């Protein structure tokens, strides 16, 4: 018997509330600032078969991870019991991203029947490997990047497998932080499971499952309705990257399908910038969701019209045991590649290019006050591109990283062995246009320890954010390491030694401009000069302001 729509709607909203509560629990109980301040995490609920039912807050790139993880767990394990909790981080065993991102998943039972899963994912500061922070640009295979957990049981029928936990913490340079973060993740999935058990008990298993299925069908219906409004045809783009390689994409849009073809791309990297096929699918899902139904929570039905083609052995579909630590810079390139391919055809939905990099910055060493290992992990903020009638937004995260936050200076200084000396807008030339790109960031960390290190991975450094309709490119992303003997500039650097009073200056790009700069409102140019965003020289030479 079909349930009434009001009841189904109540259950659907309760699922979303449960996912949000899981997120809040994890945020409040985690040990690492990358989780509780930056919010480099995500939560979600799947049905019994691992299909995404409801997504919580967190990084958009994590929304599409959890269902793939649960499906792998189901394919591997025949015996699944109430109270079990599984853990994985291996991209070839349900982990999707890289080894720092631990996925925990818990089955939900009602009257002995599996009805759903709760799951979460978060970046953990150190899971072993050849370098502190578990990320090194010198890694050539995944074995060098840390401990691999191939979808194994961490908790069996409510009882912790202490041996597994010991293996996890013993392989970390920051075991107390990792232990606290894992227990925060366990608390999160348990809270979610408790909420779902209560829903199933109140409304019945059949009604509970019907609500999930109807929500997925609604997601598909909404996606198809919006897909039909997009321009139809085949759109292609070839784009040079910072390292000289060419990335290619072909997007074919029809009434019932959004096809992304990424097969014609370079072979996988001998270094650490490879991505898994599942991770690349997530990138396509993010663009597709933003073009069809960005305002509602994602579920499995939201992505039914999407199809992604890859070729195994390429940088977008790497084969085991490829190194994958800096996967995020390749995946943000996929995200931006699809965006750029479609932007000229959907200008009302997609602005000009943004800084489009995670700008992952990893600084660590021995804390000068406590003597303990510290590793600060910071994705950075930058400028977004302009579009017709609107300047770009300054200093927000990339669309790939989404709803996250920078760590307050006071927290960084208190928890880590460094000072934050400066945080300001990057006013370097770039992003000019009738509508200007948003400004990027200048952020300076000053080292307090004698034996510190910095690792960074930035793209959109040589190849700048792309403009539209005669605007100018953005300014580019890079870091400067300032030592007594001089200044060095990097986009990718791994394990560079830094010492007391060395300064690491993060510089993120402005977004690109839209339209001819000479057509910009004279009053707007004068206001930009007044606010220090545009120099008087640029006002004359780029914007043709003569008064």
C-alpha positions, 0 to 999 in steps of 0.5 A: 500500500502506497504511503501518503506523501506527507508521511514520505516528506516527513521521513525524507526531511528526517533523513536530512536532519539525521545526516546533519546531526551526524555532521554536527557530532563529528565537528564537535568531537574531532581532535584535528582543526582540519576537521572541526575548523576547516570542516574537511569532512562529509556525512551521508546516508544510503539505502540498504544497497548503498544508493545515496539517500541523503547527504549532510553538509561538508565538502561537495567532493565528498558527497559522491564518495560515501555511496561508492564506499558502501557499495564496495563494503557490500561487495566484499563482506557477506557477514554484516551484523548490527553494531558493525562499523567498517573503515576504508581509505584505499581508492581501489577498495572503496576509499575513492580519494586518498589515504588521508581520507578515512571513510567509516560506514555503519549498517542500520538494521530494523527487526533483523533486516538491513535497511540503510547505512550511515557513513562519513569521511574526513581528512586525517592529519597523518596516516603514516607514509614516507612524509609527515602529513602522509603527502609527498610530491615524491611518492611514486606508488601508493605504498609510500603514502600511508597505511591502506585500510581495504574496507575492513571491520573496525567494530564487530557487533558493537565490540572494538577490534583493538588490534585494528585500532592499534595498527591505525594509530601505530602507523601515525606520527600523530596517534592521539589526534588520529585516535580522537578523530576516528572515535569522533567518526564512530560517534557520528555513524552511531548517532545516525544509525540510532536516528534511522532505527527510530524512524523505521520503528515509528513508521515501519520498514516498508514506509521507511524504504518507500520514502527513500525510493520516492526521494530518489525518484524525485531527484531524477525527475527534477534533474531531467526537468532541468537537464531539458533546459540546457543547450543540447549538442556536443561541446569539446575543450582541449586545455593546456595544464601547468606541466604542459600536458593537454587535458581533453573533455567532450560533453554531450547533452540531450533531453535524458542524458548528460555524457562526459567523455574523458577517455582522450587524456594522458596516461597516468602520472608516475608521481602522485597526481593521479585520480581514481575513476570514482573520484572523477565521477564525483567531479562530474556529479558536482558540475551536473548537480550545479547545473540541474538542481543545486538547491536540494540535497543530493541523492542517487536519483539526482545523478541518474541522467549522468554518464562518465566515460574514462579510459583505464590507465589514464590520469583520470582512471589510474590503475593500482598501485599508482600514487594518488596523494595529490588527487585533489589537484587533478580532480579540481582540474576535471571539475574546471575542465567541464565548467570551462567547456560549458561556460560559453554556452551557459553564461547565465549559470557559469562565470569565468574561471576562478582560482580553481585549486585546493592550494593544499598547504602542509606545514609541520615540524616539532612544536617548539613548546610541546615537543610534539609533532604537528602538521597544519593542513590548510586548503586556501581561499581565492578569487572567483570569476566574474560574469555578466552584470556581476563582479566575482567573489573574493576569497572563498573556497573552490567549488570543489572544496565548497562549504569549508572554512579557513582556520582562524589565526588564533587557532593555528598559533595555539595548536601549531608551532607557527605564527600567522603574520599577515592575511590580506587581499591579493591586489596584483594585476589580474582579473580585469574586465567590465566585471572584475574577478574576485581577489585572491589571498596573501597569507603569511606563516612564520615558522617557530621551529628549527626543523620544519617543513613545507609541502604544497601542491598548487595548480592554475599557476602558469596557466591562469584562470580563463576569462570570458568576453574579452576580460583578462585572466586571473593572476595565478596561484603559488607560494613564496618561501622567504629565507635570510638568503632570499626568496624562492617561488613554488607551485609544487614543492615537497618536504622543503626544509624551513627553520625559525623565522622563515616565512611561507607566503601563500598567494592565491589567484584572482578570478578572471574578468568578464568583458572589456575592462575599458567598458567598466563603469568609471565610478566602479574603477574609481572606487576600486582605486580608492579601496586599493584594489586597482593601482592608479597605473592599471586604472589608466592603462587597463581601464582607460581611466584618465581622470 
